[in-house]
């Protein structure tokens, strides 16, 4: 069984159990009280000013990297550093088993910052859309390698109706073609091979060779330096980058962001 199948089976069971113990009607009602801040609008505004946009990710661990960070208070302070130093939007991991995150990470950071937030989790059920909005997320992730196209389109439609932006994630050309045909303005290209966890930023270039410019393409995974960004910008239409681990591990996050945004 691949790691993605393992995660999918776990997440389906996890969400089923969570939903059975929750008051779904109250969650839906609470979700209506939050007005999303406009994840796509923030990126478009930056890119119109001829700047690159960085989605700064906060994560404590991952299957490929192990433990990255384990201090909750500093974790929230990092969100403020991101906001104060030119990061366009945030990405917050809430998966518990594989990324050591939790819903509280997102809901608490929502109180600390005003930046739009992507809830980075494995979305497999409509319940999670209402939950995401209740927590203060402005955008959700749909991973095409994890769920079939019909389900992906259903979740996308429902999220859009709720006012949420959607990042459609592709790993290969087949998924890229589906993503480009979907409604969302955001398409993410994951440079990480989900079978062996190897990373190749050329994946972002290869999958955008014939891409229409009416989508915002986000390069994800493996972006560590200004040279990485310049290489992708020079060879593709990509101007938006999701960067997490290299920022989280930096001894001077402020300076690292400044270097990336020069």
N, C-alpha and C positions, 0 to 999 in steps of 0.2 A: 504494500500500500504506500502511495506517495505521501509526502508530508502534507500536501494540500488536501488530499482525500481524508487524511487523519484529522486535520484541523476542521474540515467541513463536517465530518461526522460528530466530532466533539461539540462544535458550535451549534449544530442543530439540536442536540440533546440539551446543551446548556441553556439555549433560548427557550426550549420547550418547558424545561423545569422552572426557569425564571418567570415565564409567562403564567404558569399554573399557580405561582405563589404571589402574583401581583394583581392589583386592581387595574385591569387594562383600561377600563373606562376613565379612571382617575388619571392615568398616564396620558391618555388621549386629550383629556381636558387640560391638563397641565401643559401639554405641548402647544396648545392653541394660545397660551399666554406669552409665548416667546416669539418675537419677530426676528427672523434671520437677518444678519447684517450685510449680506451680499458678498459672498466669497468671490464669485466671478467678477463682479463689479470692481472690487479692490484690485484684482490682478489686471483687468483691462485698463484701469486708470493708470497704473504704474507703467504698463507696456506702451500706452499712448504717449507717455512722456519719454519714450525711447530708452526706458530703463529695463533691466531684467527684473524679474520678480522671484523672490525666494520664499518658499513655504517652509518655515522653520519647524522641524519635527521634534517633539518631546517623547522620548521612549526610554524605559528603564532597562529593557533587555530585548533580545530577539533570539530565535532558534539558531541563527548563523553566528551572532556575535557574543552570545551569552550575556552576562550582566554588564550593563553600561553605566547605570546610575542607580543609587539606592537611598538618596536623601530627599524626602518629600518636600521639605521647606525650600531647599535650594532648587528643587525641581520647579516650584512655583516662581521662584525668583528668576530662573532662566527665562520663563515666559515674559517677564517684564523686560529683561535685557533684550530679548528678541524684538519686542514692541518698540523699545526706545532707540533701537539702532538700525531701523530700516527694513526689518522683515515684513513682508506683505501680509501673510496669513500664517496661522498655526496649524499643525497637524498633531493630534494627540492620540496616542495609543491607549485604548481602553480594554483590550483583550487581557484576560487575567492569566490564563494558563501558559501561553507561549511568549507573551510580551510583558508580563508582570504589571500590567496596568490595571486600572479599574475606573468605574464611572465617576468616582469622586475626583479623580485627576482632572477630568474635563469640567465638571460642575464647579470645582473650586477655582480652576484657572480662569473660567468664565468671569468670576468675580474680580480677578486680578487685572485682566486686560480687556481692551475693546476690539482687538483684531478679530476678523472672521476666523472661525475654527472648523477644520475638517475633523470629524470623528473617524479615526483610523481603526477600523475593526472589520471583522468578517461578517458582512451583512447578508443574512440568509432568510430573513423573515420581516414582514411588514411591521411587526411589533417593534423591531429595532429602530424603525424610522421615527415613530412617535417618541420612543425612548430617547433617541438622539436629540430631537428638537427640545424635549423636556429638559435635557441636561445643558442645553445652550449651544448645541452644534449648529453650524450654518451650512454645512456640506457633509455628505456621506460618501463612502467609497463602495463601488461595486466592482468586484474582481471577476472578470470574464473567465478566467481559468478555473474558478471555483463553482460557479452556477451556470446553468444553461441559458441560452439566449432569451427564451421565452420568459423565464423568471427574472432575468436581468432587466428586460424591458418593462415588466410589470412593476418591479421595485422602482425603477427610474420614473415611470409615470406617476406613481403614488408620491414619491419624494417631491417631484416638481409641483404637484397639486398642493403639497403642504408648504411650499415656499422654500424648500431646501435646494441647494445646488448639489450636483452629483459629479463626482470624479469617476469616470469609467476607466478601469485599468486593463491594459493589454500587455502581453508578453511576446507575442509573435504576430506575423502578418495576418493570419486568419482572424485573430482577436481584434487586431487593429482595424480591419475592414468592417467588422461588426460595430466597433466603438465609433468609427467615423459616421456610421449610418444611424446611430442613435441620436436622441434629442439633445443630450447634454452638450454644452459648449466646452466642457473640460474632458480631455483625454490624457490619461497618464500612461507613460511607457515605463515599465519596470525593467531596469537593466540587469536584474538579478535572475539567474536561472533557478527556477523553483525546484528543480530536481537535485542539483548538486550545490546550490547556493553561490556558484561562481558569478562574478559581476563583469560586465563588458559594456562600457558606455557607448560603444559603437552601435548597440542595439537601438538607441534613440535615433541615431542617424539613419540606420538601415530602414527603420519602419516609417520614416517621414520623407523618403525620397520623392514620393509622388503625392504628398498630402496636401489637401486643400487648406488654404490659409484661414478659413472661416472657423476653425477650431483653435482653442488654446491647448497646446500640447505641453505636458509637464514631464520633464525627465526625472525619473526616480531611481535612487540607489546608485552608489558609487561616485557621487559628485563630492569631491574632497577639496579641490583647489581652484583658483581662478583660471589656471590652465585648462582644467577639465571643462569649465563653463565656456571659455573662449573657443575651445575646440568644437564643442557642440553648436555654439552660436554661429561659428564660421561655416559649418557644414550642414546646417539644418534650419528650419524656420522656428526652432524652439527658443523661447525667451523666458521660460518659467521652470524653476528647478525646486524639487523637494529635497531638502538636505536635513539630515538628522544626526546620525552617528558621529560624523566628523565635527559637528558643532558641539554636541554633548560631551565629547571627549577633549575638547580644546581647553587649554589652561587659561586662555583669554578669549572668551566668546565674543566680546565686543570687538576686539581687534580682528578676529577671524571673520566676522561679518563684514567689517569695513573693507578688508582685503578682497572678499568675494564680490562686493558691490562697486568696487572702483571702476 
